[in-house]
Amino acid sequence: MRKLAYAFLSLHLIALMGCDEDLCMKVHHTSEAEGGCNFVFDDGSVVKIKGASCTDSYVVNDSTKWGVKRSSYQTIEQCKDSVIAYKQSLRNLKNIKVPSEVKTVTIGKQVWMAENLNVETAEGSWCYDNKPENCEKYGRLYTWAAAMRLAAGCNEYSCEQAYPHQGLCPSGFHIPTEEEWKTLIATVGGGDVAGKKLKSRSGWRERGNGSDADGFSALPAGYRYYDGYFSNAGYYAYFWSASQDVNGSYSAYGMYLYYILELASMFNYNKRSGYSVRCLQNSNEEREASLVRPSEAGAANKQNQGSVKDSRDGKTYKTVKIGNQTWMAENLNYKTSGSVCYDYKDANCKKYGRLYTWGGAQNACPAGWHLPTEEEWGTLLKNVGGKETADRALKSRHGWNDDGDGFDNYGFSALPAGYRRYYGNFDTAGSSAYFWSASEYASYYAYYMYLIYHYEDADVSYYSKYRGYSVRCLQNSNEERDASLVRPSEAGAANKQNQGSVKDSRDGKTYKTVEIGDLVWMAENLNVKTDEGSWCYDNKPENCEKYGRLYTWAAAMRLAAGCNEYSCEQAYPHQGLCPSGFHIPTEEEWKTLIATVGGGDVAGKKLKSRSGWRERGNGSDAYGFSALPAGLRDYRGYFGNAGYNAVFWSASQGEDDSYDAYNMSLRYGGENAYMRSNYKYDGYSVRCLQKSN
């Protein structure tokens, strides 16, 4: 059934876009799901909302990273109001004042705050009984999200965070994890006696005072129920950890002490409850010591700076080596079709470089340089200390709005060039920077790296290829790449004795096979024509000869087309369209293959063919599997990503969604292989696995 609904896009895009209407988009159609409703978007992504009715019009948030609840709205206006409210919450988070000096105590190898945190926030924290004097006495009580300095929606959904997570803690401190609380308990003698040793010597009711043997001085601050009632001051102390419950998005772990007992225990409770916070000093002092102050920014990396001249137009760009990568230290300003100056003003090209569509960026870099992949951006973020602190380390020291300037620790000097919308308007110059990657997400989307003026973290996301973003070029590393490649004459040689073939009696086609570990796989993509549910890429017969056919899940499984919409039972092994003696591999069998060739981080390189992949994406084909970049056909009928992606169906259906099934995916821009779940109506390749006697 088709619905007119709107979707709340990934929340990290909120700060990236200026107008609220960009954040709410129509849902393509909906379908019933167990316990709720599936909302399917134009790009094929699916969001399930528990408790939702498909007879209503909903607005759906498609991201849990930033913790905005997957809310639903009847109208676009309601969606915009939600965006505006969340932007205000981001400003509230930015304006929190964190103390610079706190009492501390060293216990074993850990340095803890010796008093409860008392940082006021705009939402999610309280004085006990709402009396200011109790904040002075006990510190404040915080929801988990407030303590972590995350959006309130993180109290209802699992939200990603790097370690260590500073949250509301002072610089150099972080919210302790569950394991770090356990370390403290073990250090002071174990759970049976730790309560006595950690509790303060006064303030506990009913003779519950402790010995405070190590100076931790835990106070009985009580707590606030998630429904608003305060309780048990003088009797209990609860402290949040940064660790979320792996089995429930609504709860997180913490440590608690009880007035009549000497023990200390870990608890797991509702994130909306109000508990105390104790901060733990970062153990990696060298990380803090390595932060270059603004006046010294880039000095430590000065010896790694250089320049490159673009022979096409004579422009010279600064360069900088960070880790093993050499980057342009300025935005590209080479004119191509699909590139513009911000606001169409030449002065902005001189200031910020040009803004490119994804297509315009593909061949924009000078000889010897290339558009970085998603993985290469990830390597940069890791080299400068991780996503959580990369923002300030990469941003220029001047030019960012609202105190958003960075330290430019490495001389990367990221400029807030803003972006151009696909319909022509420009926005956020001075406030944000977006840099294209060479990596596609789907037919109409590609990955990019972003920095925002009021964030301290940086990350990679994806959006429409028609957006105009900046380009930073990365120097080719041919020596390293060549050293890791198996030469064509040697590739697969070690596995040559395990190669064979199978003839399909139905049409006479013969397929190569290869034994990898204990499994015998077809070494070519299946090319069996069906009456419905299969295609040659771009509907060209020569692509079937080159890549094999693309199948819906139901067609590959040789089941009724309705199985693309419903869970359909099948026995194991399930032959599907495979030749006699072979079957469609399960999710677990794909995982076994990945593990056998070295694990997910390197399997892509070893399974991909030695030729045919775009953008230097060829593999070593170390085992003779010869995975081809056949691309895909999405459920709407669009073909995409030939030369860039290989996706292979498994027989395993999605656990919570009758519209999905698992597949194994390889991408041109990375060496990894990974499993994921996608829409059954999509058209993917098929590799068959020999049945095991």
Stockholm file with secondary structure:
# STOCKHOLM 1.0

chainA/1-693         MRKLAYAFLSLHLIALMGCDEDLCMKVHHTSEAEGGCNFVFDDGSVVKIKGASCTDSYVVNDSTKWGVKRSSYQTIEQCKDSVIAYKQSLRNLKNIKVPSEVKTVTIGKQVWMAENLNVETAEGSWCYDNKPENCEKYGRLYTWAAAMRLAAGCNEYSCEQAYPHQGLCPSGFHIPTEEEWKTLIATVGGGDVAGKKLKSRSGWRERGNGSDADGFSALPAGYRYYDGYFSNAGYYAYFWSASQDVNGSYSAYGMYLYYILELASMFNYNKRSGYSVRCLQNSNEEREASLVRPSEAGAANKQNQGSVKDSRDGKTYKTVKIGNQTWMAENLNYKTSGSVCYDYKDANCKKYGRLYTWGGAQNACPAGWHLPTEEEWGTLLKNVGGKETADRALKSRHGWNDDGDGFDNYGFSALPAGYRRYYGNFDTAGSSAYFWSASEYASYYAYYMYLIYHYEDADVSYYSKYRGYSVRCLQNSNEERDASLVRPSEAGAANKQNQGSVKDSRDGKTYKTVEIGDLVWMAENLNVKTDEGSWCYDNKPENCEKYGRLYTWAAAMRLAAGCNEYSCEQAYPHQGLCPSGFHIPTEEEWKTLIATVGGGDVAGKKLKSRSGWRERGNGSDAYGFSALPAGLRDYRGYFGNAGYNAVFWSASQGEDDSYDAYNMSLRYGGENAYMRSNYKYDGYSVRCLQKSN
#=GR chainA/1-693 SS CCCCCEEECCGGGGGGCSCGGGGEEECCEEEEETTEEEEECTTSCEEEEETCCTTSCCEEECCCTTCCCCCCCSSHHHHHHHHHHHHHHHHHHHTCCCCSCCCEEEETTEEEESSCCCCCCSSSEECGGGCHHHHHHHCCEECHHHHHTCCGGGGTSCCCCCSSCCTTSCTTEECCCHHHHHHHHHHTTCHHHHHHHHBCSSSCSTTCCCCCTTSCCBCCCBEECTTSCEECTTTEEEEEEEEECTTCTTEEEEEEEETTCCCEEEEEEETTSBBBCCCEECSCHHHHHTCCCGGGTTGGGGGGEEEEECTTTCCEEEEEEETTEEEESSCCCCCCTTEECGGGCHHHHHHHCCEECHHHHTTCSCTTEECCCHHHHHHHHHHTTCHHHHHHHHBCSSSCSTTCCCCCTTSCCBCCCCEECTTSCEECTTTEEEEEEEEEEETTEEEEEEEETTCSCCEEEEEETTSBBBCCCEECCHHHHHHHSCCTTTTTGGGGGGEEEEECTTTCCEEEEEEETTEEEESSCCCCCCSSSEECGGGCHHHHHHHCCEECHHHHHTCCGGGGTSCCCCCSSCCTTSCTTEECCCHHHHHHHHHHTTCHHHHHHHHBCSSSCSTTCCCCCTTSCCBCCCCEECTTSCEECTTTEEEEEEEEECSSCTTEEEEEEEETTCSCEEEEEEETTSBBBCCCEECCC
#=GC SS_cons         CCCCCEEECCGGGGGGCSCGGGGEEECCEEEEETTEEEEECTTSCEEEEETCCTTSCCEEECCCTTCCCCCCCSSHHHHHHHHHHHHHHHHHHHTCCCCSCCCEEEETTEEEESSCCCCCCSSSEECGGGCHHHHHHHCCEECHHHHHTCCGGGGTSCCCCCSSCCTTSCTTEECCCHHHHHHHHHHTTCHHHHHHHHBCSSSCSTTCCCCCTTSCCBCCCBEECTTSCEECTTTEEEEEEEEECTTCTTEEEEEEEETTCCCEEEEEEETTSBBBCCCEECSCHHHHHTCCCGGGTTGGGGGGEEEEECTTTCCEEEEEEETTEEEESSCCCCCCTTEECGGGCHHHHHHHCCEECHHHHTTCSCTTEECCCHHHHHHHHHHTTCHHHHHHHHBCSSSCSTTCCCCCTTSCCBCCCCEECTTSCEECTTTEEEEEEEEEEETTEEEEEEEETTCSCCEEEEEETTSBBBCCCEECCHHHHHHHSCCTTTTTGGGGGGEEEEECTTTCCEEEEEEETTEEEESSCCCCCCSSSEECGGGCHHHHHHHCCEECHHHHHTCCGGGGTSCCCCCSSCCTTSCTTEECCCHHHHHHHHHHTTCHHHHHHHHBCSSSCSTTCCCCCTTSCCBCCCCEECTTSCEECTTTEEEEEEEEECSSCTTEEEEEEEETTCSCEEEEEEETTSBBBCCCEECCC
//
